[in-house]
Amino acid sequence: MINMIEEFRGEYNGMHIAVVLRELGYRCGYVGVKKTDENLKILDRVNELEVHGGVTFTSVGNEYPIRTSRELIWIGFDCAHHLDGMDYDAALKLATDKQDIMFLNTLREESTGLHAWSVVEVICECCKLADEIITELK
């Protein structure tokens, strides 16, 4: 099974936005902030940022979650929390063998009635996070 696939890459208010689909059918959203000494202070306040499920990822680099030409401060969240469901159809596209499909079918049953975050919803949450980061950096 493929670990993840990039579903969206864009910019919002001068920040990078990325959405990836994980192999279990849930999405993660990331905001990439230009790496400067001034912007690095946001890493001290990530627990104060309000985003779905809280901030679950921070890193400084240009490899993950997406490759970029320069290092960025990445702040991310995932949509695999209580009451979050999986996007079965999207995850099925990542399955590489019958065993993966059987496993996904089991997860699908457990995910019934839960909300699977769409790419658009994760992009919107990334934009809200970016706005909050901008406010915190002022």
Disulfide bonds with the S-S distance in Angstrom:
none
